[in-house]
Amino acid sequence: MSTLDSRTPQAPPAPEPAPGPAPPTGPRGAARWAADLAMGARFALTGGRESWIRTVLTAVGVGLGVAVLMVAASVPNMLGAREARGEARENFGFGPVERSDHSALYTWSDTEFRGEGIRGRYIEPEGSSPPVPPGVEGLPGPGEMLVSPALGELLASPEGELLRERLSQRVVGTIGDEGLLGPKELTFLAGSDTLSDFPDSAMRIDRFDEVGEPEPLDAVLLLLVVVVCVVLLFPVWVFIATSVRFGGERRDRRLAALRLVGADSRMVRRIAAGESLVGALLGLAVGAALLLPVRALIGRAEFLDISVFPADVRPSAPLVALIAVAVPVSAVVVTLFALRGVAIEPLGVVRDAGVRRRRLWWRLVPPGIGLVLLLPLVGGIDAERGTIDTYRIAAGIVLLLVGVTTVLPWLVEWVVNRMRGGPLAFQLAVRRLQLDSGPGARAVSGITVAVAGAIAVQMLFGGVEGDYTRSTGHDTSRADLQVMRDLRDGRQAWELTERLEDIRGVDRVLGAAVLHAPEAGTDPNGDRSWTRITVAGCATLEQLARLRSCEEGDVFVAPPTEDGAEEPGARPGARLDLNIPVYSHEKEAYERTGEPRPWSVPADAPVVVARPDAMGRYTAGVLATPGALDLTRVTQAHADVSVKLDPAVPDAVEHIRNAVETGSPETRVMTLSATDQSNKFAAVQRALYAGAAGVMLLIGASMVVSTLEQLRERRKLLSVLVAFGTRRSTLGWSVLWQTALPVALGLVLSVAGGIGLGAVLLKLVSTPVAVHWTSLGAMTGIGAGVVLLVTALSLPPLWRMMRPDGLRTE
């Protein structure tokens, strides 16, 4: 045996273990996130022309949304500044004020001109140092007035010729911004030396900024405010989320290249989020820059009698901080969420081979949670309560609106995948949507959620409007205007009536002189001492009471109705004193001056039943014809004249105001209407309309940017189709169909979602569910109109992209 043969057998060597994955190198955790986000930021800023275009489009889209959010964040300051100026310039006469060197008589004399309200104030100093309202350096003298800049421009313009006849005082100065609610406010402050002649109409003041505590909003109005804020602001976030997803297809191809050089799937998603983050941060800068011209535009605009000084458009610091954090975070979250179902591999993106079918179940989860939050509150909100669960209600509404945006992509995909046939342009559009309906659905998601919210708000407003709108009892078939004037001499009532009868456009005038006289020999400060006396012709008295007959010299007694004020002297044989006592502001009591002027109600005066006049008032007391009571014996009275206008005569009401409002505060003209709406309810409704207008402008601008981005993505494809002989008109119609189909489905979904949300909101306030089809049609039509306008604006860029140079590549 050889040495070799004598060796001991050896076991075969164990195979070497397979090499495992290399241990991770580089930063981890938050540092890894920061590094990947920074890499995405570099790609967005240094990735060439395509990256710059995508970043700019994202910044513009986000910037438009941020600008609207900045304006919304300025609303608290705008309202606070307006309220502070309104309080600082006013005095409602709380508490007695003694006459002194620092006092003045003050009264209101508001008027209207062609539907626009004009705030008027008269002041008469009683000493050398009277109070001066903000924005005024010195008080005007008798026959002089200070005007706001807007009123000054109106008076100086040809359109203000009729108004100059009414406000005939000499303009001696301008009211500064400190004394105005807004730059477009029409207001004046006039001097007077006759206010002391009407102590019951004027009040004594020694300071301004005396308005009392404002009445808080009730629970229903608070609900309206919350709903309006959510409905107006949520579409803005939808637009921002849509904007950060611009350039999705090109970005995915770049991410596939990153996979090819070693990046894992999570890393490329973070890099994509970094690109979106840059666009969002630049969007913050764009939004802040847009705020400057927007402020100037707001200062020049007026909407529903609301105007704002540019200086008041100052976003609240906490809200600005919230926007500065929420927008970039939303950009990152939305990008990561959008890429959750996209398999980005080194050789391409799975999305290029077909879209994974969208699932419906999880899209119904947000509205389901919203219903869970809101349904326990059904019937728990009424006007008697002063508080509501604001955050819970806002969260529920947001989740229901989120359901509209999440269901829309599924609905568009489900419908277009079942479409077949049709014209060539229609087939091109359908095929494009079948390949990827995401961009089309995202482009109209903003308009969908805005229309859904608008429909719900209109249903809520329509449901509760009756609670804030009361019947005035005015009979507009009998009169359109009620003119009231304080009189020094009772005979001036007939002069006023005759003057009105001679005005062109006046159809009928019924005038009366009204006074309140105490019974002779009684204390005028007693509870049962005053009686109303109405002196008028038989034609007028027949409108105030049921008379069997009436002749000159007759006197009637009309007992008070069940809900009317007691008239102790309204009885046959009662003796009344026509020397009316004068109210003393110093003593806060009525004082008799001069000798009594007794007048007796005839003992045979018939008792009649009062009937409502044109204003719905029952005229109880003593009714007398001019022949029975000599008005020259009356020291204090006022005229009460109802006027029926000829609707065919333009500006008839302005001529009437000019005839009676002769530069003095003792005349008041009231426009009669069948209903009267709460000022607070009307203010919330005006805020809704103003905000809706701004949101619609944002919708249009954002959709233009989104459409341009989609066309840019398909520029090469469009150029190829044109090069192969496809008609440009066919491509144009295909682009229109690509927009029209998602829009039509989105509007159907918005109608369903809006009606559902509106029904829930109406149940919260225990109001029957009713759909206002006119408002629903108007909201839907506005949404469709915005889309058609955007499509029309996108046609010129579409024609330019159908050129052969679109085939060029870099």
Secondary structure, 3 states (H helix, E strand, C coil): CCCCCCCCCCCCCCCCCCCCCCCCCCCCHHHHHHHHHHHHHHHHHHCCHHHHHHHHHHHHHHHHHHHHHHHHHHHHHHHHHHHHHHHHCCECCCCCCCCCCCCEEEEECCEEECCEEEEEEEEEECCCCCCCCCCCCCCCCECEEEECHHHHHHHHCHHHHHHHHHCCCEEEEECCHHHCCCCCCCEEEEECCCHHHCCCCCEEECCCCECCCCCCCCHHHHHHHHHHHHHHHHHHHHHHHHHCCCCHHHHHHHHHHHHHCCCCHHHHHHHHHHHHHHHHHHHHHHHHHHHHHHHHHHHHCCECCECCCHHHCCCCHHHHHHHHHHHHHHHHHHHHHHCCCCCEECCEEHHHHCCCCCCCHHHHHHHHHHHHHHHHHCCCCCCCCCCCCHHHHHHHHHHHHHHHHHHHHHHHHHHHCCCCCCCHHHHHHHHHHHHCCHHHHHHHHHHHHHHHHHHHHHHHHHHHHHHHEEECCCCCCCCCEEEEEEECCCCHHHHHHHHHHCCCCEEEEEEEEEEEEEECCCCCCCCCCEEEEEEECHHHHHHHEECCCCCCCCEEEECCCCCCCCCCCCCCCCEEECCCCEEECCCCEEECCCCCCEEECCCCCCECEECECCCCCECCEEEECCCCCCHHHCCCEEEEEEEEECCCCCCHHHHHHHHHCCCCCCEEEEECCCEEECHHHHHHHHHHHHHHHHHHHHHHHHHHHHHHHHHHHCHHHHHHHHHCCCCHHHHHHHHHHHHHHHHHHHHHHHHHHHHHHHHHHHHHCCCCCCCCHHHHHHHHHHHHHHHHHHHHHHHHHHHHHCCHHHHCCC
